[in-house]
Amino acid sequence: MTDGALIVQSDKTLLLEVDHDKAADARRAIAPFAELERAPEHIHTYRVTPLGLWNARAAGHDAEQVVDALITHSRYPVPQALLVDIADTMDRYGRLVLEKDGDQLVLRTTDRAVLTEVLRHKKIKPLIGDQLSPDEVVVHPSERGTLKQELLKVGWPAEDRAGYVNGEAHPIALTEDGWSLRPYQQHAVDGFWDGGSGVVVLPCGAGKTLVGAGAMSAAKATTLILVTNTVSARQWREELLARTTLTEDEIGEYSGARKEVRPVTIATYQVLTLRRKGAYPHIDLLDARDWGLIVYDEVHLLPAPIFRMTADLQARRRLGLTATLVREDGREADVFSLIGPKRFDAPWKDIESQGYIAPADCVEVRVTLSDAERMAYATADAEDRYRLASCSPAKPRVVRQIVDQHEGEPTLVIGQYLDQLHELSEQLDADLITGETPVKVRQELFADFREGHTSLLVVSKVANFSVDLPEATVAIQVSGTFGSRQEEAQRLGRLLRPKEDGRTAHFYTVVARDTVDAEFAAHRQRFLAEQGYAYRIVDADDLAGA
C-alpha cells in the first residue's frame, strides 16, 4: 500500500480522496482519460471509458502514460486485468487508418482481421467501394464522416490521415499592438493545427475566441464561423476586428437579420438549422465558398442537423471550441468522429493559478419550503415538481439578501423560468434580458453593464453562452435546465474573467432542500467538481455570516 490519493477498481472506476494532499496531482494526471461521474464531499468517482482513452490516444498520450498515472497515484495495487484492458482499448485506435492514395480515399489496416470484421457490419458495407487488397478498401469521399461514426460505434475508431483541402486563400494575421497569445492559447492553436481538426477545451474567460483567431491566422484562408446566437456573432466580429488584420468589409454576418457571405462569415446555428418543408434553405452556405477552415463555437451545443452537415465536410479543417465536452444528449462520440478528437484541454485551476481567470467561491444556498409548499410539492405530478421547487416563493428573499450583501458589485441573477425572472426583475428593480428581448436592446443592456452604468441584470439562459461580461463578479442562479452540467460550467464561466483588483468571484446557486431541485443541482455541479471547484453549502437563515 502506498500513500496515493486514488483507489483504482476493476470495474474501471477511480475513487479520488478529495482531501488528500496529492489529490490535485492525481486529478491532473487522470484528467486526459477519465470522466467524473459523482462528486460528493470527500470521495469523487471517475470512470475510464473507451472514448476517454481514445481521446487521450489521439492527443498523443499512450497506454504506458495512462498506466503510469494509475500506478503512481493508486493507494493499492492496480488490478492487472484493468491495465491489460486499457492497453488493449488504446491499441484499437489507429489500426484502421483513412489516407489519400492519389485521387482516392482509402481505408487501410495494419490488422487484416480487423478490416475483415468491420466490412461485415451492415451499416459499414454500403459506405465502402472496391477492395484494392486484403488490407485496403476504397471509400467514397462523401462517406468519410459517416464511416468514422460507424467505425467508432463498433469499437474500431479510425485515425484520419487523409488530410484537408487548403480552401480559398485569404490573408489573415494577428495584430501586434500590445498583446500576444498567452502560452496556453498558442499551445492550443499548435495542437489543433498539428492535428488538422479537433476540439480545444478552455474555461470561459480564458480566450477561446483568440484561439479561433490564432487558427485563422495559421490557415490564412476563408473561414466559416458557426456560433450560438446573434449576440455572439457580433462579439466575434468585434474581437476579430480588434485582434486581426481583417477589415469590416471582409467579415460577414449570416443570421436571421443579415445574409452576408464574405471571406470570413459568421453564421448562427439557428439559421443553418432552419427547416422549411423538410429542407434546410440555408444549407448552401456550407458550399457558398471554398472554405479553408470551419470554426464551431460552443461545440458542446452543436444541434443534430449540424452533425449531419458536418459529416459531408471532412475535407475541411474543423475547429471546435468549448468549455466542456460534456453533452447532455450523450453525443460526445459524434464530436470525436466528425469534428475531431480533443486536441488541447487546460484544467480550469491551472489557468486560474497562472492568473488568467479569476478564483471563484461557489456557494449552494438551501432554502426550506413552507408546510403549504411541501404539501403542494408532494401532491404534484412528477413533471411539475422541478418547476414548483425551482420557483419557490422563498427564493426571492434570499436573492435580495445576496444582492444587498454585494451591493455595487456587478451582479447577474440567472434563471430558467420566465415568470420567476419577471418577478425578480420587478422586485430588484433590475433590467431583464430574455430570448424575447430584441438583439439591439440586449446589446445596449450588456454594454451598460460592461461600462458600469448598471450593476445588476436579471437574465435567462440566453446569457449562458458566448456573452462577454468580463466585469461580472457575482452570479446568483435561481433555477437551471434540470441537471445540465454544461450549463453550470457556462454560468460560472460568466464570472471568470480576471478582475483588475484580483478579487474573487462569487457564484451562488439557490436550491430548495428535500426536492428534485437539490438533486439536479448536485448533478449540475459534477463537471465543476472535476475541475477542482468545491461548493460550500449554507442554510438561507445563516447566509449573513457566510
SVG drawing of the C-alpha trace seen along z (x, -y; Angstrom):
<svg xmlns="http://www.w3.org/2000/svg" viewBox="-52 -55 57 67">
<polyline fill="none" stroke="black" stroke-width="0.4" points="0.0,0.0 1.2,-3.5 0.1,-7.0 -1.8,-7.6 -5.0,-9.7 -6.6,-7.2 -8.3,-3.8 -8.4,-2.1 -11.1,0.6 -11.5,3.4 -14.9,2.1 -13.0,-0.9 -14.0,-3.3 -11.4,-5.5 -12.1,-6.9 -10.3,-10.1 -9.9,-11.2 -10.6,-14.9 -8.9,-16.0 -5.6,-14.1 -2.6,-16.3 -1.8,-14.7 -5.4,-14.9 -4.7,-17.8 -1.8,-16.0 -3.9,-12.8 -6.8,-14.7 -4.5,-16.4 -2.9,-13.0 -6.2,-11.3 -8.0,-14.2 -6.9,-13.4 -8.6,-10.0 -11.1,-9.7 -14.6,-11.2 -16.1,-12.4 -19.3,-10.6 -20.1,-11.6 -18.7,-14.3 -19.9,-14.3 -17.9,-16.0 -14.9,-13.6 -14.7,-10.9 -15.1,-11.7 -15.8,-8.8 -14.3,-8.8 -14.8,-6.2 -12.4,-5.1 -14.2,-4.7 -13.1,-3.7 -13.9,-7.2 -11.9,-8.8 -8.9,-6.5 -9.2,-7.1 -9.4,-10.9 -6.2,-10.6 -4.6,-8.4 -5.5,-11.0 -4.0,-13.8 -0.7,-11.9 -0.9,-10.0 -0.1,-6.3 -1.1,-3.4 2.2,-3.5 1.4,-7.0 -2.1,-6.1 -0.9,-3.0 1.9,-5.0 -0.6,-7.7 -2.8,-5.0 0.1,-3.1 1.7,-6.3 -1.4,-7.7 -3.1,-4.5 -3.1,-3.6 -3.5,0.1 -2.1,2.3 -3.9,1.6 -5.9,4.7 -3.8,6.3 -6.9,7.0 -7.7,3.3 -4.2,2.4 -4.4,5.0 -7.8,3.8 -6.6,0.1 -3.6,1.2 -5.9,3.2 -8.5,0.5 -6.0,-2.2 -4.3,0.1 -7.6,0.3 -7.1,-3.4 -5.1,-3.6 -5.4,0.0 -7.7,-1.4 -6.4,-4.5 -8.0,-6.7 -5.5,-8.0 -5.4,-9.6 -3.9,-7.5 -3.7,-9.7 -7.2,-10.9 -8.7,-8.1 -9.7,-7.9 -8.6,-4.6 -9.2,-2.8 -6.1,-0.8 -5.3,1.6 -2.3,3.0 -4.5,5.9 -6.3,7.7 -8.7,9.4 -10.0,6.0 -10.8,4.8 -12.5,8.1 -14.6,7.8 -15.8,4.2 -16.6,4.8 -19.2,7.4 -21.2,4.8 -24.4,4.0 -24.1,0.2 -20.5,0.1 -20.6,2.2 -22.6,-0.3 -20.0,-3.1 -17.1,-1.1 -16.1,-0.8 -13.8,1.6 -11.3,3.7 -7.8,2.9 -6.1,5.6 -6.7,7.7 -5.5,4.6 -7.2,1.7 -10.6,0.6 -11.7,-2.5 -14.0,-4.9 -16.2,-7.5 -15.1,-10.9 -18.7,-11.9 -18.8,-9.0 -15.7,-9.9 -17.5,-11.3 -20.3,-8.7 -17.7,-5.9 -15.8,-7.3 -19.1,-7.5 -19.9,-3.9 -16.4,-2.6 -16.4,-4.3 -19.8,-2.6 -18.3,0.8 -15.3,0.1 -12.7,-0.4 -12.0,-4.2 -10.2,-5.2 -7.3,-7.6 -8.0,-10.1 -4.8,-11.0 -6.5,-11.8 -5.6,-15.5 -7.5,-18.6 -8.0,-20.9 -6.5,-24.3 -9.6,-26.1 -9.6,-29.6 -6.6,-31.6 -7.2,-34.8 -4.7,-36.9 -5.3,-36.9 -2.8,-37.8 -2.9,-38.7 -2.2,-42.3 0.8,-43.0 -0.3,-46.2 0.5,-45.5 -0.8,-41.9 0.0,-38.4 -1.5,-34.9 -1.0,-33.6 1.3,-30.5 -1.7,-28.0 -3.6,-29.7 -0.6,-29.2 -0.3,-25.6 -4.0,-25.2 -3.5,-26.6 -0.5,-24.5 -2.2,-21.3 -5.2,-21.9 -3.0,-22.8 -0.8,-19.7 -3.9,-17.5 -5.7,-19.5 -9.1,-19.1 -10.4,-18.7 -11.6,-20.3 -10.0,-22.8 -11.4,-22.8 -10.8,-26.0 -12.6,-27.6 -15.0,-30.5 -13.0,-33.7 -9.8,-32.0 -9.9,-33.4 -11.4,-30.7 -12.2,-33.4 -8.5,-34.3 -7.6,-30.6 -10.0,-30.8 -8.3,-33.9 -4.9,-32.1 -6.2,-29.2 -7.5,-31.5 -4.1,-33.3 -2.4,-29.8 -4.9,-28.8 -4.8,-32.1 -7.9,-31.0 -11.6,-31.8 -13.3,-30.9 -16.9,-30.0 -17.6,-30.5 -20.7,-28.9 -22.0,-30.5 -24.9,-30.1 -26.7,-33.4 -26.6,-36.8 -25.1,-38.5 -22.2,-36.0 -21.8,-36.7 -21.4,-40.4 -18.9,-39.8 -16.8,-37.5 -16.9,-40.3 -15.7,-42.9 -12.9,-40.7 -11.7,-39.8 -11.6,-43.4 -9.6,-44.3 -7.2,-41.3 -6.6,-40.6 -5.8,-42.4 -9.4,-41.7 -11.5,-44.8 -15.2,-45.3 -15.7,-44.6 -14.0,-41.2 -16.4,-39.9 -20.0,-39.0 -22.8,-38.1 -25.3,-35.3 -28.2,-35.3 -31.9,-36.0 -31.3,-39.7 -28.5,-39.6 -27.3,-37.3 -23.8,-38.4 -21.3,-35.9 -17.7,-37.2 -14.2,-35.8 -14.9,-35.4 -18.6,-34.6 -20.1,-34.3 -23.4,-32.3 -25.7,-31.2 -26.6,-27.6 -30.3,-28.7 -30.2,-30.0 -28.4,-26.9 -30.8,-24.5 -33.9,-26.4 -36.2,-23.9 -38.9,-24.7 -41.0,-22.0 -38.5,-19.3 -35.5,-21.1 -32.7,-23.4 -32.9,-26.5 -29.6,-27.9 -27.5,-24.7 -25.9,-26.1 -23.9,-28.5 -21.6,-25.5 -20.7,-25.4 -21.0,-29.2 -17.2,-29.5 -14.3,-27.1 -13.8,-27.4 -10.4,-26.6 -11.5,-26.5 -14.8,-25.9 -15.0,-27.0 -17.7,-25.6 -18.1,-27.8 -19.6,-26.1 -19.3,-22.8 -21.0,-21.0 -24.2,-22.7 -24.0,-21.5 -27.5,-20.7 -28.1,-17.3 -28.6,-18.7 -25.2,-20.3 -23.7,-16.9 -25.3,-15.6 -24.0,-18.6 -20.5,-18.2 -20.3,-14.6 -20.0,-16.0 -17.3,-18.5 -14.5,-16.1 -12.0,-17.5 -12.2,-21.0 -10.2,-21.8 -12.6,-21.9 -12.0,-23.6 -14.4,-23.0 -14.3,-25.4 -15.9,-24.7 -15.6,-25.0 -16.8,-21.4 -17.1,-18.4 -20.0,-17.2 -23.1,-16.8 -26.4,-16.0 -27.6,-14.1 -24.6,-11.7 -23.3,-12.6 -19.6,-13.1 -18.7,-10.3 -20.1,-12.3 -18.0,-15.3 -15.0,-12.9 -15.6,-11.3 -17.0,-14.4 -15.3,-17.5 -12.2,-15.6 -10.7,-14.4 -9.7,-16.7 -6.5,-18.4 -6.0,-20.6 -7.6,-20.7 -6.4,-23.0 -7.6,-22.3 -9.5,-25.4 -7.5,-25.5 -4.2,-25.5 -5.4,-28.6 -6.5,-30.2 -3.1,-29.6 -1.5,-31.4 -3.7,-34.4 -5.6,-34.2 -9.0,-33.5 -10.4,-34.7 -10.7,-32.5 -14.2,-31.6 -16.1,-30.9 -19.1,-28.6 -21.9,-28.5 -25.1,-26.5 -27.7,-28.3 -30.5,-25.9 -34.0,-27.2 -36.7,-25.3 -40.2,-25.1 -43.1,-26.2 -45.6,-23.5 -48.1,-24.5 -45.4,-24.4 -44.2,-21.0 -47.7,-19.6 -48.2,-21.1 -44.9,-19.6 -45.7,-16.2 -49.1,-16.0 -47.8,-17.4 -47.3,-15.3 -43.7,-14.3 -43.2,-16.5 -44.3,-19.6 -42.2,-19.1 -39.0,-20.7 -40.7,-23.9 -42.5,-24.1 -39.3,-23.7 -37.2,-25.9 -39.8,-28.8 -40.3,-28.6 -41.6,-31.9 -38.7,-31.5 -36.1,-32.2 -36.6,-36.0 -36.0,-37.0 -32.7,-35.1 -31.7,-36.6 -32.4,-40.1 -30.2,-39.3 -27.3,-38.2 -27.7,-41.3 -27.6,-43.5 -24.5,-41.7 -22.7,-42.5 -24.2,-46.0 -22.4,-47.8 -20.6,-44.7 -21.5,-43.7 -24.1,-41.0 -26.1,-38.6 -29.3,-36.9 -29.8,-33.9 -32.7,-31.6 -34.7,-29.2 -38.4,-30.2 -39.6,-33.5 -42.4,-34.2 -39.8,-33.8 -37.4,-36.1 -40.1,-38.8 -41.0,-38.7 -37.3,-39.1 -36.8,-41.9 -39.6,-43.8 -38.6,-43.1 -35.0,-44.0 -35.8,-47.0 -33.4,-45.5 -33.4,-45.2 -34.4,-41.8 -32.9,-40.0 -34.7,-37.0 -34.9,-35.4 -37.8,-37.8 -35.5,-40.9 -34.6,-42.4 -30.9,-41.9 -30.3,-45.7 -31.8,-46.1 -29.7,-43.1 -26.5,-44.6 -27.4,-48.0 -28.1,-46.5 -24.9,-44.3 -22.9,-47.4 -24.4,-49.4 -23.3,-46.5 -19.8,-46.3 -19.3,-50.1 -20.6,-50.2 -23.8,-52.2 -25.7,-49.4 -24.5,-46.8 -27.5,-44.4 -29.1,-42.3 -31.7,-39.6 -31.0,-37.2 -32.5,-34.0 -30.4,-31.2 -29.7,-33.5 -26.8,-34.7 -25.4,-31.2 -23.3,-31.1 -20.9,-33.4 -21.8,-36.6 -18.7,-38.6 -19.3,-40.3 -15.8,-40.5 -16.8,-42.8 -19.3,-40.4 -18.1,-39.3 -21.3,-37.8 -23.8,-35.4 -27.0,-34.1 -28.5,-31.1 -32.2,-30.6 -33.1,-27.8 -31.4,-25.8 -32.0,-23.4 -32.6,-20.4 -29.2,-18.7 -27.2,-20.3 -23.5,-20.1 -22.6,-22.2 -25.0,-25.0 -23.4,-25.1 -20.0,-25.5 -21.1,-28.2 -22.8,-30.2 -19.8,-30.1 -17.8,-31.0 -19.6,-34.3 -17.6,-35.4 -14.1,-34.1 -12.6,-36.9 -9.7,-38.1 -10.6,-41.3 -8.2,-44.3 -8.1,-44.2 -7.7,-40.5 -10.9,-39.9 -12.6,-36.5 -15.8,-35.9 -18.9,-34.6 -21.2,-32.0 -24.4,-31.3 -27.0,-28.7 -30.2,-28.9 -31.8,-25.5 -34.9,-24.1 -33.9,-21.4 -35.5,-17.9 -36.7,-18.3 -35.5,-17.4 -34.1,-20.9 -31.4,-19.8 -30.8,-16.6 -30.5,-18.4 -28.1,-20.9 -25.8,-18.1 -25.8,-16.7 -25.0,-20.1 -22.1,-20.6 -20.3,-17.4 -18.3,-18.9 -17.1,-21.9 -16.1,-19.5 -14.0,-17.7 -12.2,-21.0 -11.5,-21.4 -14.3,-23.7 -15.8,-22.9 -19.3,-24.1 -19.9,-25.3 -23.5,-24.6 -25.1,-27.3 -28.6,-27.4 -30.5,-30.5 -31.0,-31.5 -27.2,-31.6 -26.4,-33.5 -25.4,-36.7 -22.5,-35.0 -21.3,-33.1"/>
</svg>
